[in-house]
């Protein structure tokens, strides 16, 4: 029973991320934002503007409070990464990238989960930060 529930959750998240990627690749920011907002509301009980406005500390508190599954954390990191890509040098992007790194750290330290995709994304973020904020 529990295994079936987790598999259904993973399938739903993969479908959502794939759909978001399609909107992003089609350069349809309105559809991307609308679908991301809907997904966040349904899966995370928060809307996109509220999530983006959270400080890094408040974001950490939200993650502590909600205790999302590793799958949901990973999906949230993927959504945020897509949202900010391509990276632009500004305060909003900096805070967003810090949130993504925070999720990757949480996945590794608390859930002992890592992936080559997330390692590559972390490296890309660190390279961007090094080139633009050091």
Backbone as numpy.savetxt, mean C-alpha at the origin, in Angstrom:
# Nx Ny Nz CAx CAy CAz Cx Cy Cz
-12.02 -24.62 6.75 -12.84 -23.42 6.75 -11.98 -22.16 6.75
-11.07 -22.05 7.72 -10.21 -20.88 7.82 -9.34 -20.74 6.57
-8.82 -21.86 6.07 -7.99 -21.84 4.88 -8.79 -21.33 3.68
-10.03 -21.76 3.52 -10.88 -21.30 2.42 -11.14 -19.80 2.52
-11.39 -19.32 3.73 -11.62 -17.89 3.94 -10.38 -17.09 3.54
-9.21 -17.54 3.97 -7.97 -16.83 3.64 -7.74 -16.85 2.13
-7.99 -17.98 1.48 -7.82 -18.05 0.03 -8.77 -17.10 -0.70
-10.03 -17.02 -0.22 -10.98 -16.08 -0.84 -10.52 -14.64 -0.64
-10.01 -14.32 0.53 -9.51 -12.97 0.81 -8.34 -12.64 -0.12
-7.43 -13.57 -0.29 -6.28 -13.35 -1.17 -6.74 -13.16 -2.61
-7.66 -13.98 -3.08 -8.17 -13.84 -4.44 -8.82 -12.47 -4.64
-9.59 -12.03 -3.66 -10.26 -10.73 -3.75 -9.24 -9.60 -3.81
-8.20 -9.70 -2.99 -7.16 -8.66 -2.96 -6.38 -8.65 -4.26
-6.01 -9.83 -4.76 -5.28 -9.90 -6.03 -6.11 -9.30 -7.16
-7.39 -9.62 -7.19 -8.27 -9.05 -8.21 -8.29 -7.52 -8.10
-8.42 -7.01 -6.90 -8.48 -5.56 -6.70 -7.18 -4.88 -7.13
-6.05 -5.43 -6.75 -4.76 -4.85 -7.11 -4.57 -4.90 -8.63
-4.96 -6.01 -9.24 -4.85 -6.14 -10.70 -5.72 -5.09 -11.39
-6.90 -4.90 -10.89 -7.80 -3.89 -11.47 -7.23 -2.49 -11.30
-6.69 -2.20 -10.12 -6.06 -0.90 -9.90 -4.89 -0.69 -10.86
-4.09 -1.71 -11.05 -2.96 -1.60 -11.97 -3.44 -1.31 -13.39
-4.55 -1.91 -13.77 -5.13 -1.64 -15.08 -5.53 -0.18 -15.24
-6.14 0.39 -14.22 -6.51 1.81 -14.26 -5.26 2.68 -14.33
-4.26 2.33 -13.56 -3.02 3.12 -13.53 -2.32 3.04 -14.88
-2.25 1.83 -15.46 -1.58 1.67 -16.75 -2.35 2.34 -17.87
-3.65 2.47 -17.72 -4.46 3.13 -18.74 -4.43 4.65 -18.56
-3.59 5.10 -17.65 -3.50 6.52 -17.31 -4.88 7.13 -17.09
-5.61 6.48 -16.21 -6.95 6.94 -15.85 -6.96 7.22 -14.35
-6.37 8.36 -13.95 -6.23 8.62 -12.51 -7.55 8.74 -11.77
-8.58 9.24 -12.44 -9.88 9.35 -11.76 -10.44 7.97 -11.42
-10.37 7.05 -12.38 -10.86 5.70 -12.13 -10.00 5.00 -11.08
-8.68 5.21 -11.15 -7.79 4.62 -10.15 -8.16 5.12 -8.76
-8.28 6.44 -8.60 -8.61 7.01 -7.29 -9.97 6.53 -6.80
-10.94 6.48 -7.71 -12.29 6.05 -7.33 -12.29 4.58 -6.87
-11.63 3.71 -7.64 -11.60 2.30 -7.27 -10.77 2.08 -6.02
-9.64 2.80 -5.89 -8.81 2.68 -4.69 -9.61 3.11 -3.46
-10.35 4.19 -3.60 -11.17 4.68 -2.49 -12.22 3.64 -2.10
-12.87 3.06 -3.10 -13.89 2.03 -2.85 -13.27 0.81 -2.16
-12.13 0.37 -2.67 -11.46 -0.79 -2.08 -11.04 -0.50 -0.64
-10.48 0.66 -0.41 -10.06 1.01 0.95 -11.25 1.06 1.90
-12.35 1.61 1.41 -13.55 1.69 2.25 -14.07 0.29 2.60
-14.12 -0.58 1.61 -14.66 -1.92 1.83 -13.72 -2.82 2.63
-12.44 -2.77 2.33 -11.49 -3.70 2.93 -10.80 -3.17 4.19
-10.68 -1.83 4.30 -9.89 -1.26 5.38 -10.67 -0.25 6.22
-11.91 0.03 5.83 -12.77 0.96 6.55 -12.14 2.34 6.71
-11.53 2.81 5.61 -10.96 4.16 5.56 -11.02 4.60 4.10
-11.18 5.90 3.88 -11.20 6.37 2.49 -9.81 6.86 2.09
-9.60 6.99 0.80 -8.29 7.35 0.26 -7.79 8.69 0.80
-8.60 9.76 0.75 -8.09 11.04 1.28 -7.68 10.95 2.75
-8.47 10.26 3.56 -8.14 10.14 4.99 -6.84 9.36 5.17
-6.65 8.31 4.40 -5.43 7.52 4.50 -4.21 8.35 4.10
-4.35 9.10 3.01 -3.23 9.89 2.51 -2.87 11.02 3.47
-3.85 11.53 4.19 -3.61 12.65 5.10 -2.98 12.23 6.42
-3.00 10.95 6.75 -2.42 10.50 8.01 -0.92 10.77 8.05
-0.45 11.25 9.18 0.99 11.36 9.38 1.56 9.95 9.49
2.86 9.83 9.41 3.48 8.52 9.52 3.18 7.89 10.88
3.24 8.70 11.94 2.95 8.18 13.28 1.49 7.73 13.40
0.56 8.54 12.89 -0.85 8.17 12.94 -1.13 6.93 12.10
-0.42 6.80 11.01 -0.54 5.61 10.16 -0.10 4.37 10.93
1.02 4.47 11.64 1.50 3.36 12.47 0.46 2.98 13.52
-0.15 3.99 14.15 -1.17 3.73 15.16 -2.38 3.03 14.55
-2.77 3.45 13.35 -3.88 2.81 12.65 -3.57 1.34 12.39
-2.36 1.06 11.91 -1.99 -0.32 11.64 -1.97 -1.15 12.92
-1.48 -0.56 14.01 -1.48 -1.26 15.30 -2.90 -1.56 15.75
-3.76 -0.56 15.62 -5.14 -0.68 16.08 -5.93 -1.70 15.27
-5.76 -1.70 13.97 -6.57 -2.55 13.10 -6.01 -3.96 12.95
-4.71 -4.13 13.17 -4.10 -5.45 13.13 -4.47 -6.24 11.87
-4.21 -5.64 10.72 -4.54 -6.28 9.44 -3.72 -7.55 9.23
-4.29 -8.46 8.47 -3.58 -9.68 8.09 -2.38 -9.31 7.20
-1.39 -10.19 7.11 -0.26 -9.92 6.22 -0.69 -9.68 4.77
-1.71 -10.40 4.34 -2.19 -10.22 2.96 -2.76 -8.82 2.75
-3.51 -8.35 3.73 -4.09 -7.00 3.61 -3.00 -5.93 3.72
-2.02 -6.17 4.56 -0.91 -5.22 4.65 -0.17 -5.13 3.33
0.10 -6.28 2.74 0.82 -6.29 1.47 -0.01 -5.59 0.39
-1.29 -5.86 0.35 -2.15 -5.20 -0.64 -2.16 -3.69 -0.43
-2.17 -3.26 0.81 -2.15 -1.83 1.10 -0.84 -1.20 0.63
0.26 -1.88 0.85 1.56 -1.38 0.37 1.56 -1.28 -1.16
1.00 -2.29 -1.84 0.96 -2.27 -3.30 0.09 -1.12 -3.81
-1.05 -0.90 -3.16 -1.94 0.19 -3.54 -1.22 1.53 -3.38
-0.58 1.75 -2.24 0.12 3.01 -2.01 1.27 3.19 -3.00
1.98 2.13 -3.28 3.09 2.22 -4.23 2.56 2.64 -5.60
1.49 2.01 -6.04 0.90 2.38 -7.33 0.42 3.82 -7.32
-0.17 4.24 -6.21 -0.69 5.60 -6.11 0.43 6.63 -6.30
1.57 6.41 -5.68 2.64 7.40 -5.72 3.56 7.27 -6.93
3.47 6.15 -7.64 4.32 5.95 -8.80 3.74 6.68 -10.01
4.50 7.40 -10.80 5.92 7.67 -10.64 6.14 8.68 -9.50
7.22 8.48 -8.78 7.50 9.30 -7.60 7.82 10.74 -8.00
7.27 11.66 -7.24 7.47 13.09 -7.45 8.08 13.64 -6.16
9.02 14.55 -6.31 9.67 15.12 -5.13 8.73 16.15 -4.49
8.04 15.73 -3.43 7.21 16.64 -2.63 6.93 15.98 -1.28
6.37 16.75 -0.37 6.13 16.25 0.99 5.14 15.09 1.01
4.10 15.17 0.18 3.08 14.11 0.15 3.70 12.77 -0.24
4.53 12.79 -1.27 5.19 11.56 -1.72 6.13 11.04 -0.65
6.88 11.92 -0.02 7.81 11.50 1.03 7.06 10.78 2.15
5.96 11.34 2.62 5.17 10.71 3.68 4.59 9.38 3.19
4.12 9.35 1.95 3.57 8.12 1.39 4.61 7.01 1.30
5.82 7.36 0.87 6.88 6.36 0.76 7.28 5.85 2.15
7.25 6.73 3.13 7.53 6.30 4.51 6.47 5.30 4.99
5.23 5.51 4.58 4.16 4.56 4.95 4.40 3.20 4.31
4.82 3.20 3.06 5.09 1.94 2.37 6.23 1.19 3.05
7.31 1.89 3.36 8.44 1.27 4.05 7.99 0.73 5.41
7.13 1.46 6.07 6.60 1.02 7.37 5.86 -0.30 7.23
5.06 -0.43 6.18 4.34 -1.69 5.95 5.32 -2.82 5.65
6.30 -2.57 4.78 7.29 -3.60 4.47 8.01 -4.05 5.74
8.38 -3.10 6.59 9.05 -3.44 7.85 8.15 -4.28 8.74
6.89 -3.91 8.81 5.92 -4.64 9.63 5.75 -6.07 9.11
5.66 -6.22 7.80 5.53 -7.56 7.21 6.73 -8.43 7.54
7.92 -7.84 7.48 9.14 -8.61 7.75 9.30 -8.93 9.23
9.10 -7.94 10.09 9.39 -8.12 11.52 8.29 -8.86 12.26
7.05 -8.53 11.99 5.95 -9.14 12.75 5.41 -10.41 12.13
5.46 -10.45 10.80 4.84 -11.58 10.11 5.86 -12.47 9.39
7.12 -12.08 9.44 8.20 -12.86 8.82 7.90 -13.14 7.35
7.44 -12.09 6.67 7.11 -12.22 5.25 7.90 -11.20 4.45
8.44 -11.68 3.38 9.13 -10.81 2.45 8.97 -11.41 1.05
9.19 -10.59 0.06 9.10 -11.06 -1.32 10.11 -10.30 -2.15
10.51 -10.89 -3.26 11.44 -10.21 -4.16 10.82 -8.91 -4.68
9.52 -8.95 -4.93 8.83 -7.75 -5.42 8.94 -6.62 -4.40
8.68 -6.93 -3.13 8.75 -5.90 -2.11 10.19 -5.44 -1.86
11.14 -6.35 -1.95 12.55 -5.96 -1.82 12.93 -5.00 -2.94
12.50 -5.31 -4.16 12.78 -4.42 -5.30 12.12 -3.06 -5.12
10.89 -3.06 -4.64 10.18 -1.79 -4.42 10.87 -0.99 -3.32
11.29 -1.66 -2.25 12.01 -0.97 -1.17 13.29 -0.35 -1.73
14.04 -1.11 -2.54 15.27 -0.59 -3.13 14.99 0.62 -4.01
13.92 0.57 -4.79 13.54 1.70 -5.64 13.22 2.93 -4.79
12.49 2.72 -3.70 12.15 3.82 -2.80 13.41 4.40 -2.19
14.29 3.55 -1.67 15.53 4.04 -1.06 16.39 4.80 -2.06
16.44 4.32 -3.28 17.21 5.01 -4.32 16.62 6.39 -4.60
15.30 6.46 -4.71 14.62 7.74 -4.93 14.91 8.69 -3.77
14.80 8.20 -2.55 15.04 9.04 -1.38 16.49 9.52 -1.33
17.41 8.63 -1.65 18.83 8.98 -1.65 19.12 10.07 -2.69
18.53 9.92 -3.87 18.78 10.88 -4.95 18.12 12.23 -4.70
17.03 12.25 -3.93 16.26 13.49 -3.83 16.18 14.11 -2.43
16.56 13.37 -1.40 16.38 13.89 -0.05 17.64 13.87 0.80
18.77 13.49 0.21 20.01 13.48 0.99 20.88 14.63 0.61
